[in-house]
Every structure is written in C-alpha cells, then in structure tokens.
Amino acid sequence: MAEENNHKNGNKYDASQIEVLEGMEAVRRRPGMYIGTTGPRGLHQLVFELIDNSVDEALAGYCDNIEVRLNKDGSVTVSDNGRGIPVDIHPQTGRPAVEAALTLLHAGGKFGGEGYEISGGLHGVGLSVVNALAKYLNIEICRDGKRWIQRYERGRIKSDLKVIGDADTTGTTVTFLPDSQIFPVREFSMEVISSRVRDLSYLNKGLRFVLIDEEAEKETVFHHEGGIIDFVSSLNKNKDLLTAAPLYLSETKDNVAVELSLQYHTGYTESIFSFANNIHTQEGGTHETGFKTALTRVINDYARRVNFIKENEENITGEDTREGLTAVLSIKLKEPQFEGQTKTKLGNSEVRGIMDSLVTEFLTNYFEENPAPARLMAEKTVKAAQARQAARKARELTRRKSALDHFTLPGKLADCASKRAEECELYLVEGDSAGGSAKQGRNPKYQAILPLRGKIINAEKARLDKLLANEEIKSIITAVGAGISDEFDLNKARYHMIVIMSDADVDGSHIRTLLLTFFYRYMRQLIESGYVYIAQPPLYKVQKGKTQQYVYDDHELDKLMKKWKTDHVSINQFKGLGEMDAEELWMTTMNPDQRTMLQVTLEDAAEAEHIFTVLMGEKVEPRREFIQAHAREVKNLDI
C-alpha cells in the first residue's frame, strides 16, 4: 500500500534514483569532498597538491629543486627535477600511466607501498583533483631522454600525449588555470603560498624552492641546509635565549623517522609546531603528546636529582616545562592517520610510545653531558611552577562557575539577553565614554558591551599570574567564559563574535595589538575559529547641504570630494569613538546591515609568532627595523 501511494504521488524511490558519479565528474559536482571548500583555502589546496607531489619525489631521493610560478594570466606552474611521471602504457587501462594519474581517482604511486614510502597531499587523489577542477591543465614530462606534453580541459583529455623533442634532464612541469565554474574567486595569495613553501623548505633540509611572482616581478628562494634547526632559530630570532644553539634529535625507530629541534628563551610563551609527513598538525596528536610527556618526565627527574625540587614538593607540570619553549617536531611515517575537527591531528597510537622513548633518551643524555644549560632550563621551569602556583587563586577567581548568574559577570559588562552563543556578540570598547554610547546604541538582544579602561597588560612580557592580576584581563576572561591557557574550552565561549572596537589613532592601534597579543597567546582558538573581529568606525562625517555620508579612510574621502566637488562641503573628523553619539555608533559601526568588520584570521602561525615577538617583545631594535621597513604602508597616520 505504501508503495502504491508513492507511485500516485510521483515519489517512487528505487535503484533508478541512485545516481552514481564517477571519476572527474564526481570531483566537479562535489569539490568540497576533495578540497574542503571552493573558497580561497580550497583554491590554494590545488597548488599545494602539486607542490606535495614534487616534495614526495624529494622524499624518495630523486628531486632537489622545485619551482612555483604565479603567471600573469592567473595560472600557476609547478615544476621539479624529479624522475618525471611515467609515460609508458598502464597495464590496467591500456593508456599512458600519466593519463591514469590525471584522470583516475586513487591512481598513483602512493598505493601498495612500491611508488613512495612516505607521501603527503591527498594520497593519490591530488593530481586528478587538480585536473578535474582546472579550466585547463598542461603537463610536460622529461624522462627517458624525451620531452612529452599533453593538454586537458576540465579533467578531459584535449590532446594525446606526444613527444616534442629530446631532453637531457628529468622532471615534471604542470600548469593549470582554476575553473571559474568551480571557484568564485581565483586570485592566488603569494603570502599564503610562500608560507607553505617556507615551512616545506625547513622540513626538508637541502630541498631548494624558487617562488616566482610574474606580476610583481619578484623571485624568492627558500633553501635551508639546517632544516628544522633553522626553523627554531628563525622563530627565536628576536628573543633572549638560554642556549646558544637549538637542541636537535634525528632518529628512526620502527619505520618512523623523527626530527626534533627545541630551544628555550627567557620569555613566557610556548610555541610548538608539529608536522607529520610535512602536514602541519595544528591540533597536535600522538607525536606531540609523546614529546610533551618525555619532556615533562626528564625535567622533573633532573630537577629532583639536583635538588631544585625538594622531596616533599609536587612535580613540575607539563605547562611549566614548556614555558619559554620553542620546538619544531617533524615525523615521517608510511601510513599516517589524521583525525580531529580539521583532520590535522595525528592519531597513530604507536607513535606516542616511539616519541616518548626517543625523546626521553635524547634529553636524558643531553642533560647529563651539558650541566650548565640543563640547570638553566630546570631553573626556568621551577620558577614557572612557582608562578603557576601563585596564579592558581587568581585563575580560580576568573574561572566561570558551571551555573552562570549575574554575580559571576564583571559589573561593567552590559550583557545581551540571548544565551545562544552563536548569535551573541561581545564588543570590547576603548574608554568609558564610547562604552556608554555603545551600550545605548546597541541591540541588547544579541550585543554585549564591555568597556575597557586604559591599556591592558602586555601578554608578551608577563607571566600568567601577572596577567590574572590585571582587572581588565580578568573582566575579559570572565565575560568570554571559556577559561584561559591550557584550561581554555572553546565550547564554553559565551559569544561567537568578539569585536575589538577602539579609536582610529595611535593609542587605539596599541590597544588593538595588546588585545590581539593576549588572544593569540592565551585564547588562540578564538582566532583560529574565526571568532575575533576588529570594528571599522568611520574616520569622517562629510556633509553637503542635507546630504551626509560617513567615510572610512582617506582614499574614500578623496573619491567623495572629487564626486561632490568641494563647494559648501563640511568635513568632520572623528578623533575617537567617544565623539559619536549612540545613534551614529550603531548606524556606522554596530548595525549588521551597514557595518564593516575585519575578521582576524591565522593563516600562518609561524609568521604570527614572529610578528607578535617583534611588536610586543623585549627587544627594541627589531621593532625599529619593522617600523622602518613598513612605514610607507601606513594609512591614516595620526600626527
């Protein structure tokens, strides 16, 4: 009877309704399944897949030079001096092997263990996915003394593979143009690509990368013979160090190749960058856990042996042992298992024990053979433990209670009515005056206002106990509700939009930088999850007769002046948020229908680490050099 009703209603559901998509068409219809998104991240993933293929040749020992070229027409060329993709006839398809790699999913040298022992990328899917999502793809292969070329369009063969001459070198060159039918925005970012290439050059010592931007006529070479030792040195460039050179471990155990470099500095922040098969494991994983466990154990054992920790005193925690630590951990293994929210967490259970064993032996030997730096490291962690114990009470004061009520919130917070975090916004507003206007002008249903008095403490120069003694910091932590540092829990955040709203002057810029430094160091997940924004209040109110317009920068003002001419026009420059009344602040800066917001993103953690150290760290000279280098880029200079 049910089946009969389905027929009558035209709702027949049987095998004929099951659509089977094969090969390139499946990728084109569901690109997100293969590259995550058709936005900028997915667009750049196409380039990274080609680069990863070339790096795999280097890992196999056949390539030492990779060139990435951004062409003027919007296409990208990636070339290497590896063996060249095979061109002989593939036994299963009866066509050249390169065609199988370009048109069949899961066809490549990364299956069965014979082509590549270790590989990154999409594991045999990458090249065919790039081909499927490209308007066109040209491939040139040099091998067996010949040069071969072939062209594809939207994943389909446009011309047969053919020889166009002799070759005295080997390698593969791929040029592709992203398809406008797939990607709404097709502009590549040199900054994003250079960040990935830079990391790869550190992780694969001796491998030379050349990055060329044809439009800007710029060529950059990345080449690090020191590998991850150079990486750690770069991250610690502007810091005061406890050891002259980074420590370095390179060992292979049970077919897992481990590289570790670490170095302590006198600061208070922890920076650990971990990788598995050249993929940045942002969420950590078993390799990172094994390293941290070994580090904590070895330092505790040493500190007790030299009597830094007395018999009746508690052990140093992992958090203590990582204060002031910069470390880069890179492992390479045959079958990595990735998990976590963004598939960037290593899950191989056997790796934890391997890491623990190798690092324990390495650090124990180092501490025995180098007593002077060993004592410096141990002393630093003991001081960190003392500071942590002093911070414990302050931390408990700021930690949110499980049952939230108005007594737990800062008194100056004007909270919103909604309790649905995904729709709630918290404005961190510079000054009581602007805070008052924001409270009057906001939409109280979903917008909360927290006025900040003065400048908060610099999180780059202070330990957690000092931060937690700062009233403004305590107010922010309590209002956000997710805790801080190792106890931070994103799921407890009371707002999914945290907006820094400060004046458009030097003091306002400093306050923004201080807040961003604090979030980066102690609530980084807020930035990584896209919860942090910077408000863009107008700089000017321009009026001609009864018509008025708010203008957000000098370039926009110049355009308006040319349009309106200059007769009978009045220009009012806002020196600060406090000069706007509640209605103006709402209309220009807080109204979702009209406002402009800058979302704070973290595409390059290593570069962010460098920038925060330069701008907010102890050393003055790097900050002076940075200002001199970027002075011409400054907009809206407040004199």
C-alpha positions in Angstrom: 0.0 0.0 0.0 2.8 2.4 0.9 4.5 1.6 -2.4 1.2 2.2 -4.3 0.9 5.7 -2.6 4.4 6.5 -3.6 3.6 5.8 -7.3 0.5 8.0 -7.1 2.4 10.9 -5.6 5.3 10.6 -8.0 7.7 9.7 -5.2 9.0 6.4 -6.5 12.3 5.7 -4.8 14.2 2.7 -6.2 17.6 1.8 -7.7 16.9 4.1 -10.7 17.0 7.1 -8.3 20.5 6.3 -7.1 22.9 8.5 -9.1 26.5 7.2 -9.5 29.1 9.8 -10.2 32.4 8.5 -11.5 35.9 10.0 -11.8 36.3 13.6 -12.8 32.5 14.3 -12.8 32.3 13.3 -9.1 35.0 15.8 -8.2 33.5 18.6 -10.3 30.0 18.0 -8.8 31.3 17.7 -5.2 34.6 19.6 -5.0 34.2 20.2 -1.3 34.6 16.5 -0.6 38.1 16.6 -2.0 39.5 20.0 -1.2 37.2 21.1 1.7 35.9 24.3 0.1 35.7 26.2 -3.2 36.8 29.3 -1.3 40.4 30.6 -1.0 41.5 27.7 1.1 40.4 25.1 -1.4 41.8 27.2 -4.3 45.3 27.2 -2.7 45.0 23.5 -1.9 45.3 22.8 -5.6 48.7 24.4 -5.7 49.7 22.6 -2.5 48.7 19.3 -4.0 51.1 19.8 -6.9 53.9 21.0 -4.6 53.3 18.0 -2.4 53.8 15.7 -5.4 57.1 17.2 -6.1 58.1 17.0 -2.4 57.3 13.3 -2.5 59.9 12.9 -5.2 62.4 14.7 -3.0 61.5 12.4 0.0 62.1 9.4 -2.3 65.5 10.9 -3.1 65.0 12.0 -6.7 64.4 15.7 -6.6 66.3 18.7 -5.0 64.7 21.7 -6.8 61.1 22.8 -7.0 59.8 25.9 -8.8 56.4 27.5 -8.2 55.4 30.3 -10.6 52.3 32.6 -10.4 51.7 33.5 -14.0 50.2 36.8 -15.2 47.2 35.2 -16.7 46.2 33.7 -13.3 47.5 30.3 -13.9 50.1 28.5 -11.7 53.1 26.4 -12.8 54.8 23.9 -10.5 57.9 22.1 -11.8 60.5 19.8 -10.3 63.6 17.9 -11.4 62.4 14.5 -10.2 62.1 11.4 -12.3 59.1 12.6 -14.3 55.7 10.9 -14.2 55.8 7.6 -16.0 54.6 7.7 -19.7 54.7 4.0 -20.5 51.4 2.1 -21.1 49.5 1.4 -17.9 48.6 -2.3 -17.8 45.1 -1.9 -16.5 43.9 1.0 -18.7 45.9 0.4 -21.9 46.7 4.2 -21.9 49.9 6.1 -20.8 50.4 6.0 -17.0 50.3 9.8 -16.7 46.7 9.7 -18.0 45.8 7.3 -15.2 47.3 9.7 -12.7 45.5 12.7 -14.2 42.0 11.2 -14.8 41.5 8.3 -12.3 40.9 8.8 -8.6 43.3 6.8 -6.4 45.7 6.1 -9.2 49.2 7.0 -8.3 52.5 5.8 -6.8 51.2 6.1 -3.3 49.3 2.9 -3.0 50.6 -0.6 -2.4 53.9 0.7 -0.9 56.0 0.5 -4.1 56.0 4.0 -5.5 56.5 6.1 -2.4 57.4 5.0 1.1 56.2 8.4 2.5 53.9 10.9 1.0 51.8 14.0 1.8 48.9 15.5 0.0 45.7 13.7 -0.8 47.4 10.3 -1.2 47.0 9.6 -4.9 44.0 11.8 -5.5 45.7 15.2 -5.7 46.8 15.4 -9.3 43.5 14.1 -10.7 41.5 16.5 -8.5 43.6 19.5 -9.7 42.9 18.4 -13.2 39.2 18.0 -12.7 38.9 21.5 -11.2 41.0 23.3 -13.7 39.8 25.1 -16.8 42.9 23.7 -18.4 45.9 21.8 -17.4 49.1 21.4 -19.4 51.7 18.8 -18.4 55.3 18.5 -19.6 57.4 15.4 -18.7 61.1 14.9 -19.2 62.3 11.4 -18.9 64.0 8.6 -20.9 65.7 11.3 -23.0 62.4 12.7 -24.3 60.1 15.7 -23.7 56.4 14.8 -23.6 53.4 17.1 -23.4 49.6 16.8 -23.0 46.7 19.1 -22.5 43.5 18.6 -20.5 40.4 20.8 -20.2 38.1 20.4 -17.2 39.5 17.0 -16.5 39.1 15.6 -20.0 41.9 14.8 -22.4 42.2 17.5 -25.1 45.3 16.2 -26.9 47.1 12.9 -26.8 50.4 12.5 -25.0 53.2 13.2 -27.6 56.9 13.7 -27.8 58.0 17.2 -28.8 61.8 16.8 -28.6 64.8 15.4 -26.7 65.6 16.1 -23.1 68.9 15.9 -21.2 67.1 16.4 -17.8 64.2 14.7 -16.0 61.2 16.2 -14.2 57.6 17.2 -14.3 56.0 20.6 -15.1 52.3 21.2 -14.5 50.5 24.5 -15.4 46.8 24.9 -14.6 44.2 27.6 -14.5 41.4 27.3 -11.9 38.0 26.8 -13.4 35.6 29.8 -12.9 32.7 27.4 -12.9 34.1 26.0 -9.6 35.9 28.8 -7.9 34.1 32.2 -7.5 37.4 33.9 -6.6 40.5 32.8 -8.4 43.2 35.1 -7.1 46.2 33.3 -5.5 47.9 34.8 -2.5 51.6 35.0 -2.6 51.6 35.3 1.2 49.7 32.0 1.6 51.8 30.1 -0.9 55.1 31.4 0.4 54.1 30.4 4.0 53.6 26.8 2.9 56.7 26.8 0.8 58.8 28.2 3.6 57.6 25.5 6.0 58.4 22.8 3.5 61.9 24.2 3.0 62.6 23.9 6.7 61.0 20.4 6.9 63.0 19.0 4.0 66.5 20.3 4.6 68.5 20.8 1.4 65.5 21.0 -0.8 65.5 24.2 -2.8 62.3 26.1 -3.6 62.0 29.0 -6.0 58.8 31.1 -5.8 58.2 33.5 -8.7 55.5 36.1 -8.9 55.4 37.3 -12.5 53.0 40.2 -11.9 55.2 41.6 -9.1 58.4 40.6 -10.9 59.6 39.1 -7.7 61.6 35.9 -7.1 62.2 34.3 -3.7 64.4 31.4 -2.9 63.8 29.1 0.1 66.7 26.8 1.0 67.6 25.6 4.4 70.5 23.2 4.8 69.9 23.3 8.6 66.3 22.2 8.3 64.2 22.5 11.4 67.2 23.8 13.4 67.0 26.9 11.1 63.2 26.9 11.7 63.6 27.1 15.5 66.4 29.8 15.1 64.1 31.8 12.9 61.2 31.6 15.4 63.6 32.6 18.2 65.4 35.3 16.2 64.3 38.3 18.4 64.3 36.5 21.8 66.8 36.2 24.6 68.0 32.6 24.6 69.0 30.1 27.3 71.2 28.1 25.0 73.5 29.3 22.2 72.0 26.8 19.6 68.9 24.7 19.4 69.0 21.1 20.5 68.5 18.6 17.7 67.3 15.0 17.5 67.2 12.9 14.4 66.4 9.2 14.7 64.4 6.4 13.1 62.6 3.8 15.1 60.1 1.2 13.9 60.0 2.8 10.4 59.1 6.2 11.9 61.6 9.0 11.1 61.7 11.6 13.9 63.2 15.1 13.8 63.0 17.4 16.8 64.6 20.7 17.4 64.0 22.8 20.6 65.4 25.9 22.3 64.3 27.8 25.4 64.1 31.6 25.7 63.6 33.9 28.7 60.1 34.7 27.8 56.9 33.1 29.0 55.2 31.8 25.9 55.2 28.3 24.4 55.5 27.7 20.7 55.3 24.1 19.4 54.9 23.4 15.7 54.4 19.8 14.9 54.2 18.1 11.5 53.5 14.6 10.1 54.6 13.9 6.5 55.1 17.7 6.0 51.4 18.3 7.0 51.1 20.9 9.8 49.3 19.0 12.7 47.7 22.1 14.2 45.6 20.1 16.6 48.7 18.1 17.7 48.3 14.3 18.1 50.2 11.3 19.4 53.6 12.6 18.3 53.2 15.8 20.2 51.8 14.0 23.2 54.7 11.7 23.3 57.2 14.6 23.1 55.5 16.6 25.9 55.3 13.5 28.2 59.0 12.8 27.8 60.0 16.4 28.3 58.0 16.7 31.5 59.4 13.5 32.9 63.0 14.2 32.1 63.0 17.7 33.5 61.2 16.5 36.7 63.8 13.7 37.2 66.7 16.1 36.6 65.2 18.9 38.9 64.8 16.4 41.7 68.3 14.9 41.2 69.9 18.4 41.5 67.6 19.3 44.4 65.7 22.0 42.6 62.5 20.2 43.7 62.5 19.1 47.3 61.3 15.7 48.4 58.0 17.0 49.8 57.3 19.3 46.9 54.9 18.5 44.0 56.2 17.8 40.5 56.5 20.4 37.8 53.6 20.2 35.4 53.8 20.0 31.6 52.7 23.6 31.3 55.7 24.6 33.5 58.2 22.7 31.4 57.0 24.4 28.2 57.2 28.0 29.4 59.6 29.8 27.1 59.9 26.7 24.8 60.1 26.9 21.1 60.0 23.5 19.4 59.6 22.1 15.9 58.7 18.4 15.7 58.5 16.6 12.3 57.9 12.9 11.8 57.6 10.9 8.6 55.8 7.6 8.6 54.2 5.3 6.0 50.5 5.3 6.9 49.6 8.5 8.8 46.1 8.5 10.4 44.6 12.0 10.7 41.6 12.9 12.8 40.2 15.9 14.7 37.9 18.7 13.7 40.1 19.8 10.8 41.8 16.4 10.1 45.1 17.9 11.3 45.6 15.7 14.4 47.8 12.7 14.2 46.1 9.6 15.6 48.6 6.8 15.1 48.8 5.2 18.6 52.2 3.6 18.1 53.8 7.0 17.5 53.3 8.2 21.1 55.5 5.4 22.6 58.1 5.9 19.9 58.3 9.6 20.5 58.4 9.2 24.3 61.2 6.6 24.1 63.4 8.6 21.7 62.9 12.0 23.4 63.5 10.6 26.9 66.8 9.0 25.8 67.9 12.1 23.9 67.1 14.7 26.7 68.5 12.5 29.5 71.8 12.2 27.7 71.8 15.9 26.9 71.2 16.9 30.5 74.0 14.6 31.7 76.5 15.9 29.2 75.6 19.6 29.3 75.1 20.5 33.0 75.2 24.3 32.6 72.3 24.7 30.1 70.5 21.9 31.8 70.5 23.8 35.1 69.2 27.0 33.3 66.3 25.0 31.8 65.4 23.4 35.0 65.6 26.6 37.0 63.3 28.3 34.5 60.7 25.6 34.8 60.9 25.7 38.6 60.2 29.4 38.5 57.3 28.8 36.1 55.9 26.3 38.6 56.2 28.9 41.4 54.4 31.5 39.3 51.7 28.9 38.3 51.0 28.2 42.0 50.8 32.0 42.6 48.4 32.3 39.7 46.1 29.4 40.8 44.0 31.6 43.1 43.7 34.4 40.6 42.8 31.9 37.9 40.0 30.4 40.1 38.6 33.9 40.5 38.2 34.3 36.8 37.0 30.8 36.0 33.3 30.7 35.2 31.1 28.7 37.5 29.0 25.9 36.0 25.8 27.7 36.7 26.1 31.2 35.3 24.4 34.0 37.1 24.8 37.8 37.2 27.1 37.6 40.2 29.8 35.9 38.2 30.0 38.5 35.5 32.0 41.8 35.6 29.9 44.6 36.9 30.7 46.9 34.0 29.6 44.3 31.4 26.3 45.2 29.7 25.4 41.6 28.7 23.0 40.6 26.0 19.6 38.9 26.5 20.3 35.9 24.3 22.1 32.9 25.7 22.7 31.3 22.3 26.5 31.8 21.8 26.3 31.5 18.0 24.3 34.7 17.7 25.9 36.7 20.5 28.5 39.5 20.0 30.8 40.9 22.7 32.2 44.4 22.0 35.5 45.3 23.8 35.2 49.1 23.7 38.1 51.5 24.4 37.0 54.0 27.1 34.0 54.6 29.3 32.6 57.4 27.0 32.5 55.2 23.9 31.3 52.3 26.1 28.4 54.4 27.2 27.4 55.3 23.6 27.8 51.6 22.6 25.5 50.5 25.5 22.8 53.0 24.4 23.1 52.3 20.7 23.4 48.5 20.7 20.8 45.9 20.0 20.6 44.4 23.6 19.1 41.1 22.3 22.5 39.9 21.0 25.1 42.6 21.6 27.1 42.8 24.8 29.4 45.7 25.7 32.5 45.6 27.9 34.2 49.0 28.3 37.9 48.8 28.9 39.7 51.5 30.9 43.2 52.2 29.7 45.7 49.8 28.2 45.7 46.2 29.2 49.0 44.5 30.3 51.3 43.2 27.5 50.8 39.4 27.4 54.1 39.1 25.5 56.1 40.3 28.6 54.2 39.0 31.5 53.6 35.6 33.1 50.1 34.3 33.6 50.0 35.3 37.3 50.7 38.9 36.4 48.0 38.8 33.7 45.4 37.5 36.0 46.1 40.3 38.5 45.0 42.8 35.8 41.4 43.9 36.2 40.7 44.4 32.5 42.1 40.9 31.7 40.1 39.3 34.4 36.9 41.0 33.1 37.6 39.8 29.5 38.2 36.2 30.7 35.1 36.1 32.9 32.9 37.7 30.2 34.1 35.3 27.4 33.6 32.4 29.8 35.9 29.8 28.2 38.8 29.9 30.6 42.4 30.6 29.7 45.6 29.0 28.5 45.6 25.2 28.9 42.1 25.3 30.5 40.6 27.2 27.6 37.5 25.4 26.3 36.0 26.9 23.1 32.7 25.1 23.7 32.2 27.3 26.8 32.6 30.6 24.9 29.5 32.7 25.5 30.0 34.7 22.3 30.9 33.6 18.8 31.8 37.1 17.8 34.3 39.2 19.9 34.8 42.6 18.4 37.7 44.9 19.3 36.3 48.5 19.0 39.0 51.2 19.5 39.8 54.6 18.3 41.5 55.1 14.9 44.6 56.6 16.4 48.0 55.5 17.8 46.5 54.6 21.2 43.7 52.7 19.6 46.1 50.8 17.5 48.2 49.9 20.5 45.1 48.7 22.4 44.1 46.5 19.4 47.6 45.0 19.3 47.6 44.4 23.1 44.3 42.6 22.9 45.3 40.5 19.8 48.5 39.6 21.6 46.5 38.4 24.6 44.1 36.4 22.5 46.9 34.9 20.4 48.9 33.8 23.4 46.2 32.6 25.8 42.9 32.1 23.8 44.3 31.2 20.3 41.3 29.0 19.5 39.1 32.1 19.4 41.2 33.4 16.4 41.6 30.0 14.8 37.8 29.6 14.9 37.1 33.0 13.4 35.5 34.5 16.5 37.7 37.6 16.7 36.9 40.8 14.7 38.1 44.4 14.5 35.4 47.1 14.2 35.8 49.7 11.5 34.4 53.0 12.7 34.3 55.9 10.2 37.1 58.5 10.2 34.9 61.3 8.8 31.4 62.6 8.5 31.0 64.6 5.3 28.0 66.8 4.8 26.8 68.8 1.8 23.5 70.5 2.3 21.1 68.0 3.8 23.1 65.0 2.5 25.7 63.4 4.8 28.0 60.4 4.3 30.3 58.6 6.6 33.8 57.9 5.2 36.1 55.2 6.5 39.5 56.1 5.1 41.4 58.9 3.3 41.2 57.2 -0.1 37.4 57.1 0.1 37.3 60.7 1.2 39.3 61.8 -1.9 36.9 59.9 -4.1 33.9 61.6 -2.5 35.4 65.0 -2.7 36.0 64.6 -6.5 32.4 63.4 -6.9 30.9 66.2 -4.7 33.4 68.8 -5.7 34.4 71.0 -2.8 31.7 73.7 -2.7 29.9 74.1 0.6 31.1 70.7 2.0 31.8 70.3 5.7 34.1 67.6 6.9 34.0 66.4 10.5 36.9 64.1 11.5 36.2 61.8 14.4 39.2 61.8 16.8 37.7 58.9 18.8 34.7 56.7 19.2 33.5 58.9 22.1 32.8 61.8 19.6 29.9 59.7 18.1 26.6 59.6 19.8 24.8 56.3 20.3 22.8 56.5 17.1 25.9 57.3 15.0 27.9 54.5 16.6 25.1 52.0 15.9 24.5 53.1 12.4 28.1 53.2 11.2 29.9 50.6 13.3 27.5 48.2 15.0 24.5 47.7 12.7 25.0 44.3 11.0 23.2 45.6 7.9 25.7 48.5 7.4 28.9 47.9 9.4 32.2 46.8 8.1 34.2 44.3 10.1 37.7 42.8 9.7 37.8 39.2 10.7 41.1 38.2 12.4 42.5 35.0 10.8 45.6 32.9 11.4 46.8 31.6 8.1 50.4 31.5 9.1 51.1 30.7 12.8 54.9 30.9 12.4 54.7 34.4 10.9 52.2 35.4 13.6 54.7 34.2 16.2 57.4 36.3 14.6 55.2 39.5 14.3 54.0 39.4 18.0 57.5 38.9 19.2 58.8 41.8 17.2 56.0 44.2 18.0 55.4 43.3 21.7 58.6 41.7 22.8 61.5 43.0 24.9 63.9 43.9 22.1 63.7 47.4 20.7 65.9 47.1 17.6 63.7 44.5 15.7 60.7 46.7 16.4 62.5 49.8 14.9 63.6 47.8 11.9 60.0 46.6 11.3 58.6 50.1 11.6 61.2 51.5 9.1 60.5 48.6 6.7 56.7 49.1 6.7 56.5 52.9 7.2 55.3 53.6 3.7 52.4 51.2 4.1 50.8 53.1 7.0 47.3 54.6 6.4 45.5 57.2 8.4 48.6 58.4 10.3 47.7 60.3 13.4 50.2 63.1 13.9 
